[in-house]
């Protein structure tokens, strides 16, 4: 009789440990992502560059309660559900033109040139 209660309590302990592991590995990270998404959607402003769930980049022109107007090209706006905004993108500065022309490798242009390793071989 003592063995039966011991087996039952160890099984119960395994179930509790499995629940804790499931909570730490699945539920908690999912809730964190959900909260971050809600904060991002709540902080949308006109003029933000966004990426939609469908992969379209654009600029927010108008925000309503559940809809957002996004300009995806000059004079072309689409309305999307607010929850269809995947993220706010950061405007990266445009690369500046190089002041000096790139120096080309003169060895790369001459296919007949024999390198030192080829000279050593033959």
Secondary structure, DSSP 8 states (H G I E B T S, - for coil): -HHHHHHHHHHHHHHHHHHHHHIIIIIHHHHHHHHHHHHHHHT--TT-EEEETTS-EEEEEEE-SSEEEEEEETTEEEEEEGGGEEEE----------SS-----HHHH-TT---HHHHHH-
